[in-house]
């Protein structure tokens, strides 16, 4: 009698542990979705990873001049924000003085070529968004009057899109080998 009660208690405890183990990973994955997603930009625009509306992405560039894309879910003006630019790999104790340029491009009428678009940004309208790492911005550009040609640590570009229209965010970086990370988000 005592041995069957002991076995039942062990089985119940084991069942409880298995239930908890099955439940915890499901809730952990839900929490991970709410945070920043990671993608790797691609040099070939046809293989560029797609960004979704309203989600913050940490983009990694392994080579200079890489792209990500966004397809508009409905008609409207969309705001593309780039920030937190940093060189890879980060060297401890060294300042990160690098610059970059973001071009927002649309496919030409035949779809073979991408054309830069003039977008509304801080300081006016321009076809290029000038970006800087935080160290470069704080050391060289902080306190200056913001113009379209001013390098900023965080930049946005606003562009009108029709439903189903795709834009490509083409980023050039001056760091060694073009390896960098940045945060990008598309909102309205």
C-alpha positions in Angstrom: 0.0 0.0 0.0 2.7 2.4 1.0 4.7 1.8 -2.2 1.7 2.5 -4.5 1.0 5.8 -2.7 4.6 6.8 -3.0 4.6 5.9 -6.8 1.4 7.9 -7.3 2.9 10.9 -5.5 6.0 10.7 -7.7 3.9 10.4 -10.9 1.8 13.4 -9.9 4.9 15.4 -9.2 6.4 14.4 -12.5 3.1 15.3 -14.4 3.1 18.7 -12.7 6.7 19.3 -13.7 6.0 18.3 -17.3 3.0 20.6 -17.4 5.0 23.6 -16.1 7.9 22.7 -18.5 5.4 22.7 -21.5 3.8 25.9 -20.4 6.9 28.0 -19.7 8.5 27.9 -23.3 5.1 28.9 -24.8 5.0 32.0 -22.7 8.7 32.8 -23.2 8.3 32.7 -27.0 5.4 35.2 -26.8 7.6 37.6 -24.8 10.4 37.3 -27.3 8.0 38.3 -30.2 7.2 41.6 -28.5 10.9 42.6 -28.4 13.2 43.6 -31.2 13.5 41.1 -34.1 16.9 40.4 -35.7 17.5 40.2 -39.5 20.6 40.3 -41.7 20.5 42.7 -44.6 21.3 41.3 -48.1 23.3 42.9 -50.9 20.9 41.5 -53.5 17.6 43.4 -53.4 15.7 40.4 -54.6 16.8 38.5 -51.5 16.4 41.3 -49.0 14.6 40.4 -45.8 11.1 42.0 -45.4 10.3 44.2 -42.5 6.8 44.3 -41.1 4.9 47.4 -40.1 5.3 48.6 -36.5 8.0 46.1 -35.5 11.5 47.2 -34.4 14.3 45.3 -36.1 18.0 45.0 -35.2 19.6 44.8 -38.7 23.0 43.3 -39.2 25.1 44.2 -42.3 27.9 41.8 -43.0 29.0 43.7 -46.2 28.7 47.4 -47.1 25.7 48.4 -49.2 23.0 46.0 -48.0 19.2 46.2 -48.2 16.0 45.4 -46.4 12.5 45.9 -47.8 9.1 46.9 -46.8 5.7 46.3 -48.5 2.9 48.7 -47.6 -0.1 46.9 -46.2 -2.4 49.9 -47.1 -2.3 53.3 -48.7 -0.7 56.1 -46.6 2.5 57.9 -45.6 5.0 55.7 -43.9 7.9 56.7 -41.6 11.2 54.7 -41.8 13.4 55.4 -38.8 17.0 54.3 -38.5 19.0 54.6 -35.2 21.5 53.0 -32.9 24.2 52.6 -35.7 27.3 50.7 -34.4 30.4 49.1 -36.0 30.9 45.4 -35.8 32.7 44.0 -33.9 32.6 46.5 -31.1 36.1 47.2 -29.7 36.1 47.8 -26.0 37.5 51.2 -24.9 37.5 52.6 -28.5 35.2 55.3 -29.8 33.1 54.5 -32.8 33.5 57.3 -35.3 31.7 56.2 -38.5 29.0 57.6 -40.8 26.4 56.1 -43.1 23.9 56.9 -45.8 20.4 55.4 -46.1 18.6 55.6 -49.5 15.0 54.7 -49.8 14.5 53.2 -53.2 11.6 52.0 -55.4 11.8 49.7 -58.3 11.8 51.5 -61.7 8.8 50.9 -64.0 10.4 47.7 -65.5 11.4 46.4 -62.0 15.1 45.8 -62.9 16.5 48.9 -61.3 16.0 50.7 -58.0 15.6 54.5 -58.0 16.3 56.7 -55.0 13.2 58.6 -53.7 13.2 62.1 -52.3 11.7 61.8 -48.8 10.7 64.2 -46.0 13.3 64.1 -43.2 14.7 66.3 -40.4 15.6 69.6 -42.0 13.7 69.3 -45.2 13.4 66.9 -48.2 16.3 64.9 -49.6 17.1 61.6 -51.3 19.6 60.5 -48.8 19.4 60.2 -45.0 22.8 61.0 -43.4 23.5 58.9 -40.3 26.3 58.8 -37.7 27.2 56.5 -34.8 26.5 58.0 -31.3 30.2 58.8 -30.8 30.5 60.7 -34.1 27.2 62.6 -33.5 28.2 63.6 -30.0 31.7 64.6 -31.0 31.2 66.4 -34.3 27.5 67.2 -35.0 25.7 67.7 -31.7 24.4 71.2 -31.3 24.4 72.1 -35.0 21.4 73.4 -36.8 19.7 70.3 -38.3 19.7 70.4 -42.1 19.2 67.6 -44.6 23.0 67.1 -44.9 23.6 66.9 -41.1 24.7 63.5 -39.8 22.3 62.4 -37.0 22.4 59.5 -34.6 18.7 58.9 -35.4 17.0 59.7 -38.7 13.6 59.3 -40.3 12.3 59.5 -43.8 8.6 59.8 -44.7 7.3 58.5 -48.0 3.8 58.0 -49.5 3.0 54.4 -50.6 0.1 52.6 -52.2 -1.1 49.3 -50.9 1.2 46.5 -52.0 4.0 48.9 -53.1 7.5 47.9 -52.0 10.4 50.1 -51.0 14.0 49.1 -50.4 16.1 50.6 -47.6 19.7 50.6 -49.0 22.3 51.4 -46.4 26.0 52.4 -47.0 28.4 52.4 -44.0 31.9 53.8 -43.8 33.1 51.4 -41.1 35.8 48.9 -41.9 34.4 46.3 -44.2 30.9 47.9 -43.9 30.1 45.6 -41.0 27.5 47.3 -38.7 24.3 47.0 -36.8 21.4 49.4 -36.7 17.8 49.6 -35.5 15.1 50.1 -38.1 11.3 50.6 -37.7 8.5 51.4 -40.1 5.5 53.3 -38.7 2.8 55.7 -39.9 
